[in-house]
Amino acid sequence: MTIYDIAREANVSISTVSRVINNHPGIKPKTREKVQQVLDRSNYVPSVIARGLVNSTTLKMVGIITPDIRSEHHANTAYTIEQELTRWGYGCILCSTGKDPKRQEHYFNMMAERKVDGIILVGSVFQSHTVEKLIQQYMPNISIVITNGYIELDNVYSIITDECSAVEKCVTLLYEKKRDKIAFVMDDTTNSILEKKKGYLKAIESLSLSDRKLIVKTDHNIEECKRACHKILELMPDTNAIICGEDITAVTIMNELSRIGKKIPDDIAVIGCNNSKYAELSLPMLTSVNNNQEAVGATAARILRDALEGRKVPKKTIISADIVFRKSTP
């Protein structure tokens, strides 16, 4: 509903509705209550234009929402998106929500108030029922792109990196190097991690290694990663390869292995994911799955632009991942 519809239903002037929205004094309590009831019933979100904060000639705006802008992985993707959209004349609003549903709702509401033209959700953490409901509530008719996730709504488009196939290839290549006791470390429960796990299990099954598989769960905390390292060696003492869901986890585990006297990769090979700076700066340098985040960011920006400009775009776009070999594998 528009401000005009609210005024018509409440049987008041547009200026009265505006004063209620802006909590302006001088409105009779009974009138304020009547207008507020209509606003609440219609789930009306006042735009900043209606509030007089910007004018109608403002450039097109896109919201970029990340779980954690401090993460190199997400920062690189968001940076590429912003660069591409700016080049095409779009303004960008960048938000960092963490995994907090309240912060997610806060920013969705803010984007709705600012009447952004589109949104890009950076990261598989946004593939959730909570975010799906927020889109339905605040952005039912706005074009939205999500990276490494899928939300089954007509206005949402997905850019997916094929991390499943990349991890499957990692297991196969390790096996060809005589590594047959391969552990997988889950450091999250996002769609991205679950796809990596799927690739691990698929390769383990195809190579008939099911009796030698091991999946250990941890988080990004350094001490938890160290505990995961020792748990692997406790449950499968002759482990000769470890694949981790992220580079930072892999580097922490690799450091702990070195501390207790294990040689990398002679005793245990280690592979990470994301091909981040951690992989290049570790000792030895870490072999890592490159999920091509620059390509993901550029594709996400292009898909959103095409959708906003009325062109037909695919609901799901797959980006290939590859492996960057360094010194942590034979």
C-alpha positions in Angstrom: 0.0 0.0 0.0 1.1 3.6 -0.7 0.7 6.5 1.7 -2.3 7.6 -0.4 -4.0 4.2 0.2 -3.3 4.6 4.0 -4.9 8.1 4.0 -7.9 6.9 2.1 -8.6 3.9 4.3 -8.1 6.0 7.5 -10.2 8.8 6.1 -7.5 11.4 6.8 -5.2 13.6 4.7 -1.9 12.5 3.4 -0.1 15.1 5.6 -1.8 13.6 8.6 -0.5 10.1 7.7 3.0 11.6 7.2 2.9 13.3 10.6 1.9 10.0 12.3 4.7 8.2 10.5 7.2 10.8 11.7 5.7 10.9 15.2 4.9 14.6 14.8 3.2 16.3 17.7 -0.2 17.9 17.4 -2.1 14.9 16.2 -5.2 13.9 18.3 -4.6 10.6 20.1 -7.8 9.1 18.5 -6.6 10.1 15.0 -3.1 8.8 15.6 -4.5 5.5 16.8 -6.8 5.1 13.8 -3.9 5.8 11.3 -1.6 3.5 13.2 -4.1 0.7 13.1 -4.2 0.9 9.3 -0.4 1.1 9.1 0.0 -2.0 11.3 -2.8 -3.9 9.5 -1.2 -3.3 6.1 2.4 -3.9 7.2 3.2 -0.5 5.6 6.9 0.3 5.4 7.4 4.1 4.9 10.1 5.0 2.4 12.8 7.5 3.2 11.5 9.4 0.2 8.1 9.8 1.9 9.9 10.9 5.0 11.7 13.6 3.1 15.2 12.2 3.7 16.0 11.9 0.0 14.4 13.1 -3.2 12.9 11.1 -6.1 15.9 11.7 -8.4 18.2 9.6 -6.2 20.3 7.0 -8.1 19.2 3.3 -8.1 20.3 1.6 -4.9 21.3 -2.0 -4.2 21.7 -3.5 -0.7 24.7 -5.9 -0.2 24.2 -8.0 2.9 27.0 -10.1 4.3 27.2 -12.3 7.4 30.6 -10.9 8.4 32.4 -8.2 6.4 35.6 -9.0 8.3 35.8 -12.4 6.6 38.2 -12.2 3.6 36.0 -14.6 1.7 32.8 -12.5 2.0 34.7 -9.2 1.7 36.2 -10.1 -1.6 32.8 -11.1 -3.0 31.1 -7.9 -1.7 34.0 -5.8 -3.1 33.6 -7.3 -6.6 29.8 -6.8 -6.4 30.2 -3.2 -5.4 32.8 -2.4 -8.1 30.6 -3.9 -10.8 27.4 -2.2 -9.7 29.1 1.2 -9.3 30.5 0.8 -12.8 27.0 0.5 -14.1 25.7 3.5 -12.2 24.2 1.8 -9.1 24.7 3.0 -5.5 25.4 0.3 -2.8 24.5 0.0 0.8 26.7 -2.6 2.6 25.4 -4.4 5.8 26.9 -7.0 8.0 24.4 -9.1 10.0 26.3 -12.0 11.5 23.9 -14.9 12.1 21.6 -12.9 14.3 18.0 -13.0 13.1 17.2 -9.7 14.8 20.0 -8.0 12.9 18.9 -9.6 9.7 15.4 -8.3 10.2 16.7 -4.9 11.1 18.6 -4.6 7.8 15.7 -6.0 5.7 13.4 -3.5 7.3 16.0 -0.7 6.6 16.3 -1.8 3.0 12.5 -1.7 2.6 12.3 1.7 4.1 15.0 3.0 1.7 13.1 1.4 -1.2 16.3 -0.2 -2.6 15.9 -1.6 -6.1 17.5 -4.9 -5.4 19.5 -7.0 -2.8 22.4 -9.3 -3.0 22.9 -11.8 -0.1 26.5 -12.8 0.2 26.9 -16.3 1.6 25.1 -19.6 2.1 24.2 -18.6 5.7 21.3 -16.7 4.2 19.7 -19.9 2.9 17.3 -20.2 5.9 13.6 -20.2 6.7 14.2 -17.0 8.7 15.5 -15.1 5.6 12.9 -16.6 3.4 10.2 -15.2 5.7 11.9 -11.8 5.8 12.0 -11.6 2.0 8.2 -12.5 1.9 7.5 -9.8 4.5 9.7 -7.0 3.4 10.8 -7.7 -0.2 8.2 -9.8 -1.9 8.5 -8.0 -5.3 12.2 -6.9 -5.2 14.8 -8.8 -7.2 17.2 -10.6 -4.9 20.4 -12.7 -5.6 21.9 -15.1 -3.1 25.4 -16.5 -3.5 26.1 -20.2 -2.6 22.5 -20.7 -1.5 19.0 -21.3 -2.8 15.7 -19.8 -1.7 12.6 -21.1 -3.4 10.9 -17.8 -4.2 10.1 -16.4 -7.6 12.1 -13.2 -7.0 15.3 -14.9 -5.7 18.1 -15.9 -8.0 21.0 -18.2 -7.0 24.8 -18.2 -7.8 26.2 -21.5 -6.7 29.9 -22.6 -6.7 30.2 -26.3 -7.4 32.2 -27.0 -4.3 30.7 -30.5 -4.1 32.6 -31.6 -7.3 35.8 -29.9 -6.2 35.9 -31.7 -2.8 35.1 -35.0 -4.5 38.1 -34.4 -6.8 40.3 -33.6 -3.8 39.5 -37.0 -2.3 40.1 -38.8 -5.5 43.4 -37.1 -6.1 44.5 -37.9 -2.5 43.6 -41.5 -3.0 45.7 -41.6 -6.2 48.6 -40.4 -4.0 48.1 -43.5 -1.8 46.2 -41.5 0.9 43.3 -43.8 1.9 42.4 -42.6 5.4 41.0 -39.2 4.7 39.1 -37.2 7.4 36.8 -34.3 6.7 36.4 -31.4 9.1 33.1 -29.5 9.2 33.5 -26.0 10.6 30.0 -24.8 10.0 26.5 -26.1 9.0 25.8 -23.8 6.0 24.8 -25.0 2.6 28.3 -24.5 1.4 29.8 -26.8 4.0 27.0 -29.4 3.4 27.8 -29.4 -0.3 31.5 -30.0 0.5 30.5 -32.8 2.8 28.4 -34.3 0.1 31.4 -34.3 -2.3 33.5 -35.9 0.4 31.0 -38.7 1.0 30.4 -39.2 -2.7 34.1 -39.8 -3.4 34.5 -42.0 -0.3 31.7 -44.2 -1.5 32.9 -44.4 -5.1 36.4 -45.4 -3.9 35.0 -48.0 -1.5 36.5 -46.3 1.5 33.4 -46.2 3.6 35.0 -48.2 6.4 37.7 -45.6 6.6 35.7 -42.3 6.5 35.7 -39.8 9.4 33.8 -36.6 9.7 34.6 -34.3 12.7 32.6 -31.2 13.6 34.2 -28.0 15.0 33.9 -24.2 14.7 36.3 -21.4 13.8 37.6 -21.1 17.4 41.4 -21.9 17.5 41.1 -24.1 20.6 38.2 -26.0 19.1 40.1 -26.6 15.9 43.0 -28.0 17.9 40.7 -30.3 19.7 39.3 -31.5 16.4 42.8 -32.3 15.3 43.4 -34.5 18.3 40.0 -36.1 17.9 40.8 -37.1 14.4 44.0 -38.8 15.5 42.2 -40.5 18.4 39.4 -41.9 16.3 41.6 -42.7 13.2 45.3 -42.8 14.4 46.6 -43.7 10.9 44.9 -40.7 9.3 47.0 -39.7 6.3 44.9 -36.8 4.9 42.6 -34.1 6.2 40.2 -31.9 4.2 38.8 -28.8 6.0 35.7 -26.7 5.1 37.7 -23.5 5.3 41.4 -22.4 5.0 41.5 -20.9 8.5 40.5 -24.3 10.0 43.0 -26.1 7.8 45.9 -23.8 8.8 45.1 -24.2 12.6 44.9 -28.0 12.3 48.1 -28.0 10.2 49.9 -25.9 12.9 48.8 -28.3 15.6 49.9 -31.3 13.6 53.4 -29.8 13.2 53.5 -28.9 16.9 53.0 -32.6 17.9 55.6 -33.8 15.4 53.6 -34.7 12.3 55.2 -33.8 9.0 53.1 -32.1 6.4 52.5 -33.6 3.8 54.7 -36.7 4.4 52.7 -38.0 7.4 49.4 -36.2 6.8 48.3 -34.1 3.7 46.0 -31.1 4.4 43.6 -29.3 2.1 41.5 -26.3 2.8 38.8 -24.4 1.0 38.4 -20.7 -0.2 41.9 -20.2 -1.5 42.4 -17.3 0.9 45.5 -15.4 2.0 45.8 -17.9 4.9 46.6 -20.6 2.3 49.5 -18.5 0.8 50.9 -17.4 4.1 50.9 -20.8 6.0 53.9 -23.0 6.4 53.9 -25.1 4.4 51.6 -23.3 1.9 48.2 -24.8 1.9 46.6 -26.6 -1.0 43.0 -25.2 -1.3 39.8 -25.4 -3.2 39.4 -22.1 -5.1 35.7 -21.3 -5.2 36.3 -18.3 -7.6 34.6 -15.6 -5.5 35.5 -12.9 -7.9 33.5 -14.7 -10.6 30.7 -15.3 -8.1 30.6 -11.6 -7.2 30.7 -10.4 -10.9 28.0 -12.9 -11.9 25.8 -11.9 -9.0 26.0 -8.3 -9.9 25.3 -9.0 -13.6 22.3 -11.3 -12.8 20.8 -8.6 -10.5 21.4 -5.8 -13.1 19.8 -7.9 -15.8 16.8 -8.7 -13.6 16.3 -5.0 -12.7 16.5 -4.0 -16.3 13.8 -6.5 -17.4 16.0 -9.1 -19.0 15.3 -12.8 -18.6 17.8 -14.4 -16.1 18.3 -18.0 -15.0 17.0 -19.0 -11.5 20.3 -20.8 -10.8 23.8 -20.2 -12.2 26.6 -22.7 -11.5 30.3 -21.4 -11.1 33.0 -24.1 -11.3 35.6 -24.5 -8.6 39.1 -25.7 -9.0 42.0 -26.8 -6.8 45.2 -24.7 -6.2 48.0 -27.1 -5.4 50.7 -26.0 -2.9 53.0 -27.7 -0.5 50.6 -29.3 2.0 49.8 -32.2 -0.4 52.1 -34.7 -2.1 
